[in-house]
Amino acid sequence: MDEAAGDLKQALPCVAEAPSVHVEVQQRSGSTAKKEDIKLSVRKLLHRHNIVFGDYSWTEFDEPFLTRNVQSVSIVDTELKVKDPQPIDLSVCTIALHIFQLNEEGPSSENLEEESENIIAASHWVLPAAEFHGLWDSLVYDVEVKAHLLDYVMTTLLFSDKNVNSNLITWNRVVLLHGPPGTGKTSLCKALAQKLTIRLSSRYRYGQLIEINSHSLFSKWFSESGKLVTKMFQKIQDLIDDKDALVFVLIDEVESLTAARNACRAGTEPSDAIRVVNAVLTQIDQIKRHSNVVILTTSNITEKIDVAFVDRADIKQYIGPPSAAAIFKIYLSCLEELMKCQIIYPRQQLLTLRELEMIGFIENNVSKLSLLLSEISRKSEGLSGRVLRKLPFLAHALFIQAPTVTIEGFLQALSLAVDKQFEEKKKLSSCY
């Protein structure tokens, strides 16, 4: 087995062998230590702490070498497919180590010139990017959503490696996330690109994320010709030609394709506008042939997505508002952060939903606050993830306005903030 196939085998979930556990190791930005030396030290660390309960992270180390060279060692994604996490014995698992350093340069712009205009056609990140660090963990969905997306990309790589005949079995390397605004579709695309760059760091030296500016692509400046679109995709092709890079092309609000086509058919746009749309679809068909590219797309208006594009998507994943269980996890992560920053003080232990289920949701001194949080989570159903992440801030700004607050006081304020959010939502809907 060659090295690349071995790396992929290690990254893929196995069926008849020992379970795989993924360990992400963030190397310090100034560190020049060899990856093999870091792997050796991390394996010793895991050998000393071989029983873990779900995801776990070390940020402080007894060994000087790790302290100098490693920011964190994290056991990740153990709960993506498991609703009832069990203790994990690392000694009987296949450990997949993923060592990475964050790129702190930030995004650059891909500009195209049209007559006297200089149009920002795309934003470009080198991955893994500091900007997206922690984004994957902050996005809470039902357990299968993230797992399905990871498994999809792993399967595309496996089929490519095994030279599966694409005329007999077809796949296009195209993902479509659709659903209402504010559910984190774009963030999930960026987080997925970051996660896969880290997960496949032994196969690709770095990732490239190109976010196409759909509104610029289909604006009046592009109504004369599809040449500039082709020119932009040529830049993407240049990135794909570097086989050390895993390239992600993100097209946000892909229903813009449909809007342009419909306008042409209705006679309200010049015929060249449809050439632009066709140029995009043609370019997607060309770049998807390469094994190191994944095309990520989103849409807020499902019924208006172009049929020609929907046919190209292998995965059509609906991303809806969070369930009560997901909301509980979101709020729990927010409360943990506020306790860490000592805005909520003193720190108090909150039970997880699983722990509440184990005691039958019976109220006692230990469970009282967690049950209140569960109640607030249930009445928050219908709010988007974007709004939910703002609510702890609004709770403090509107109902606390003090440097510190007890957790009881904060939960009362959070409950009031949820009520106020629904009141405002009702007023807004009655105005239109």
N, C-alpha and C positions, 0 to 999 in steps of 0.2 A: 504494500500500500504506500503511495507517495505521500509526502508531507502534507500537501494541500487536502488530499482526501482524508487523511488522518485528522486534520484540524476540523474539517466539516463533520466527520463522524463523532468527534468529541463534542461539538456544539449541538448536534442533533439529539433530540430525546431518543433514548434507546428502549426497545421493547423487551427483549429477552435477557438483557444484561442488567448490571447494577444500575440503580437510578443515577441520573446526572444531577449534579449541583453546580450552579454557576457562581463563580466568585470573581467579583470585579475589584481590581486593585488600581487605585488612582496613584500614579507616581507623581511626586512633587515636580513642579514646573522647572526647578533648577537642577533636578537630579540628572546625573549622567550614568547612573548605575546600569549594568547590563540586565536585560530582562530575565535571563537564566538565573542570575544571582538573586534577583527579587523573588522569582518563583520558588527557589530553594528555601528562602527564609519564610515565605508565606506558607509553604507546605508544612514547615516545622511548627508554625503558629497554629495551623489547623489541626495538626497532630496532637498538640497540647490541649486544644479545646474541641474535641471531636464530637460532642453532643450539643446540638443547637436546636432551638425551638423557633422554626420559621426563619424569616429574614433577620439578619443580624449584621452589625457593623462595628469594626474596631477603628478607633481614631487615635488611641494611645497604645504604645508598645513598650515592652520590657527590653527588647533587643535594640541596641543603638543603630544598627544598620537600617532597620525598618523605620525608626524615628527620623533618621536623616533623609531617607529616600522615598518614603511612602506617606501619603496623606490619609488614606483610609483603605481598609480591606473589608469588603461587603459581600455577604452571602445574599443573593438576590433572587427574586422571582420564584421562590419556593411555593408561593400560594396562588400562582396564576391559574392552576388547574385544580386546586384542592380547596374545597369549601371548609373542610375540617382538618386543619393542619395538625400533624403529629410530630413528635420529636424526631430529629434527623441524626442518624449515626453516620458521621462523615467517613468513618473507617471502612464502611461497606459501600460507599458511593464512588462514582466516577467524578472526580473533581475537574472541572473545566475552568482554568485560570485565564482571566482576560486582563492584561496589563495595559493601561492607557495613560496618556498625558493630555490635559485639556489645552486646546488652542484658545488663547486669550485675545486674539487680534480683533474679533468682531467681524460683522459682515462687510463685504464690499459690494459695489453696485456694478451691474452689467448695463452699459449705456449703448443705445443705438441712435444714430443721427438720421434725421429725416428733414430735409431742406434746412431750415434755420433752427429746428428744434433738436434738443438733446433729451431723449426719452429714456427714463430708467425702466428697462425692460425686465430686469430680474435682480434679486438679491442673492449673494453668494457667500456661503459659510464653508470653512474647512472644519471638518469634524474629527474627533469630538470637540464641541465648542463649550467654553465656560458658560456662555449664555444659556445653554440648554441643560446644564448640570442639575440633576434633581427633578427635572420636568416630568420624566416618566413616572416617578413615584408619586408626584403630586396629582396625577390624573387618576381618578377613581371611577371604575366602571364595574359592571358585572364581570365575574372572574374570567369568562371565556374570551372577551373582546381582545385584550392584549395578547393572550396566548395564541389565538387564531392568527393574528397578524404576524407574530414571530414565526409560527409554524409555516405559514404561507411562503415567506421569503426563504426559509430553510429548504422547503421543498423545491422551489424554483432552482436553487443552487444545486441540489442533489440531482434533479432531472438533467440539468445542463452538464454536470460532471459525468453523468452516466451516458451522455449522448443519446437521450431518448429522442426518437424521431418526432419532431414537432409537427409533421404532417399527419401523424397518426394520433398523437396526443398533444393538444394545443394549450399553451399558456402564454400570456402576453406581458407579464411583469407589471400589470396595472392594478392599482388598488383604488377603490372609490369609497370614501366615507361620506355618508349623507345623513341629514337630519336637521332639526331646527337650529337657529343661531345660538351661540353661547354654550354649546355642549362640548367644546374643546376639540373639534375635528382638526383644525389647523395645528393646534398644539400637539395633538396626538401624532400627526404626521412628522413633525419636527422631532418629537421625543422618540418615535420609532426609528427614524434615521440615525439619531444619536445612539440608541440602544444597539442597533445592528452593527454600527461602526465599531462599538466596543466589543460586542459578541463575536465579531469576525476579525478582530484585530490581528490574529495570527495569520490570517489569509490576505487581508488588505492593510496596507500601512496607514491609511487614513480614509476619511469619507469626504465627499463633496455634496453639498446641498444647494440646489439652484431653485429658488422660489420665483416662479414666473409671475410678473405683474399683469394679470388678466385684463384689468381695466385699461392699461396702456396698450396692450396688444390689440384690443378691439375698439380703440377710440378712433376718432376721425382721422388722426395722423396716419393710421394704417389702412385707410380705405382705398388707397390708390394701388397698392401692390403687396403681394405676400413675400417679396424679396427680403425684407428686413426680418421677417419671422424666420425664414430659412437661414439668414445670416446669424441670428441669435442661436438657433439650434446647432449651427456649425461650431459655435463656441462650446456648446454642451458636448458635441461629438469629440472635440479635442480633449475634453476631460475624460470621456469614456475610453479614449485610446490609451490612456495611462492605466495599464492593467493592475497597478498597485493601488488604485483608487476604487472605492465603492461609491457609485454616483446615484444620488436621489434627485429626481425632478419633481417639484411640487407645483401643482396647478390649483390654486385656490379658486373657489366659486366657478367651477368648470361649466356651470350652466350658461356662462357668457358665450360659450360656443353656440348654444341653442339660440340665444338672443340674436346673435349676428346672423345666423342662418334664416331665422324667421323674418328678420327685417328685410333680408334680400328677397325672400319669396313674396313678401307683401309689397315689394317695390319701393320701400322707404329708404333703402340704402343702395349705393352703387354696386354693380355686380362684382367689382373687385373685392368687396368685403367678404364675400363667400369664398373667394380664392385664399384669403388670409386664413379662414377657418380650415379649409381643406389643406392648406400648407401645414397647419399645426398637426392635423390628424396624420398627414403623410409623414411628417418628421417623427411623430410618436411611433408610427409603424416601423420606421427605420432604426431608431435607437433601441427599441425594445428587443431587437435581435441579439443584443450584446448581453453576456452573462453577468456583467458587473453594473447593471443599471436597474433601478426600481422607480416606477412612475407612481407618485402619490397624488391623489386628487380629492377635492372636497366639493360638496354642493349643499346649499341651504334650501334649495327648492327642488325637491326630488322629482316632481312631475314634469319639470321643464328641462331635465337633463337630456342632452342630445342622444337619440337612439343609436346613432353611429358610434358614439363614444361609449355608451353603456355596454354595447356588444364587445368592446375591447377590454372591459374590466373583468378580471378574474374573480376578485373579491369585491362584493358590494355590501359593505357593513353599515348597518343603521346605528347611529350614535344618538340616543335620545336623552332626555333629562334623567338625572341620577335617581335611582330607587332610594327608598328610606334607608336601606342598609348602607348604600354607597354614601349617602348624605351623612350618616353617622360617622363613617370613616373620615370624611372630609372635615367635619367639625372637630373630630378627635385630633386630627393632625394640626388643626389651627390652635386648639387649646394647648396642645403640647408645646407648640412654638411660643405662645404667649407666656406659658409657665417657664420655659427656658429663658426668655427675655425678662422674666420677673415683672411683667405687667399684671399677670395673674399671680398672686402671692398670698399665702404660702403654697408651695407645690402640693398637689394631692393626686393620689393614684385613681385613675378612672378605669372601669372595667370595659373590656371589649364586648361587642355583641355576642361573640361566642361564649364568653364567660357569663354574660347575663342569661343566655339560653341554658347554660349548665346548672344555674341555680333556679331555673324556672321563672325568671323575672320577678322573684320575690323581693320586696323592699326591706332593706335593713340599713344599718349605718354605713356599710361598705358600698352598697349598690344604689343608694338613694340618688346621688348626683348623676350617675350613669343612666339611671332610669329616666331622670328628667331630660338628659341629653337625647335619649331615645325618643321621648315624646316630642321634643322640639324638632327632631329629624323627621318624624312622621308628618308633622304639620308643615314642614318645608317642602314636601313633595310638590313637583310642578315648577320649581325654580331651577334655573339653569346652573351649571357648574360655575360659570363666570360670576353669576350673582351670589352664589353661596360663598365663594371665596372673599367677596367684598363684605359680607354681613358681619363678621367679627370686627372689622374696622368701623363699620357704621354703628354697631352696637356700642362700641366705646365712645365714638364721636358724639352720638345723639343722647346716650343715656348714662354715661359714666363720667367722662371728662376729668379723670383723676389719674395720677401716675401709677397707682397700683389698685387692684381690686381683688376681692376674694373670688373663688370660683363660683360660689353661690350667687354672688352679686353679678358676675359676668353672665352666667346662664340666664338669669332673669332679664338682663339687658338684651341678650341674644334673642330670647323669646319675643320681646317687644319689637326688636328690629325685624323679625320675620313677619309679625302682624302688620307692621308699617309697610313692609315691602308689598304684601298682598293688597293692602289698601291703595297704595300708589298705582299698582298694576291695574286695579279695578277702575280707578279714576281715569287712567290713561286710555283704557279700552273704551270707556264711555264717551270719550272726547272724539272718537273717530268712527 
